[in-house]
Amino acid sequence: MPMSEKILIVDDDVDSLKLIGLMLQRQGYEVLAASAGKPALAKAEAERPNLIILDVMMPDMSGLEVCKRLRENKKTAEIPIIMFTAKTLIDDKVKGFEAGADDYLTKPTHPAELASRVKAVLARHAGGAEPNAARPASSRGEVIGVLGAKGGVGTTTVALNVGAALQQAGENCLVTDFRLGAGTIGMSMGLTRSQGMARLFSRPLSDINPASVSNEVVTHESGLRFLLSSIHANESEIEQKPDQARTILSALREVGKPIVVDMGAGIRPITTALLNQMSEIVVLVEPNPITVAMAQDLIRYLESQISRDHISIAVVNRAQTTLQTPWHEIEAQLGHDVLAIISAATEMFYQAIENQTAAVMLQPNSVVSGQFTKLADELKTRIRPTR
């Protein structure tokens, strides 16, 4: 980590300033401090820190007002901001994002959580580039990753049906996966041309662009479009370089939006390479103690790489049973909202495969289709912030 990264801490509580400053100094950061809003604004403009940690409750000027003024000033508008809120003031979180904050922490915070949040926000904002440099508007543009806490939770089914629901809502959606040798979407939809992703990874980086990516996109009779991997075992021998993966996904955004990515289960090198291009990652969880425990570990890793506010949960029931962990307990254990609960519908999904279509297209009025539609609507709202 570069020693030159500067972090400005703004808090009227001197003890908090010292404690947070010490935590960050131990991580190798250069720490600046301000105990009120007006000096914080002046110091931010003069010092151009790489990150600002800003308390909400301050006497002369609230942290929300400071945040707004930082965003209105061209010299400080691009500096990422993490806001500190009290646990009892949940509304401050929403107000903070409306004011322009990038992330939030509640007091008191654990040193490990502080370190992971700071690392994630700094990595997300130009990877150490000058804080006043313009951020690419499309760097995280409308890409939804569907990631399983473990194998067999249905990432392909969810990615396919979320994409289909978005397409039915009038979106120019495109569904893809980076699972060379293990891609089953093409078979599910009756698409024979399913080796486009393999062909792109076989190209030199300089040959990957919107035109070459568009040439590998296939269209289902429903109008839904795909960039696919196949089940052919020889595909798994193709090297998937991180730069290639990022370039493919970046080019794909020029072809259609939103992009829904079937990321498979767990963390692979290719998953890590794509994390910072995701607008939202939906972690799929089965409602049982083992999968929830695996999801906890997965989410801890994700939060060390990206903002927790780009992570959400969907509970997938693979079988009809009363022996399951309640959704509100899953939320409490994972610390994230459950956006949707997908009911068990084995026969419906089987019929969809037989008909080479998505379940939401086969039975649009079913309960499960309604659940996918609700999830798609929620995700569309999350990837398109109003501010």
Secondary structure, 3 states (H helix, E strand, C coil): CCCCCEEEEECCCHHHHHHHHHHHHHCCCEEEEECCHHHHHHHHHHHCCCEEEEECCCCCCCHHHHHHHHHHCCCCCCCCEEEEEECCCCHHHHHHHHHCCCEEEEECCCHHHHHHHHHHHHHHCHHHCCCCCCCCCCCCCCEEEEEECCCCCCHHHHHHHHHHHHHHCCCECEEEECCCCCCCHHHHHCCCCCCHHHHHHCCCHHHCCHHHHHHCCEECCCCCEEECCCCCHHHHHCCCCHHHHHHHHHHHCCCCECEEEEEEECCCHHHHHHHHHCCEEEEEECCCHHHHHHHHHHHHHHHHHCCHHHEEEEEECCCCCCCCCCHHHHHHHHCCCEEEEECCCHHHHHHHHHCCCCHHHHCCCCHHHHHHHHHHHHHHHHHCCCC
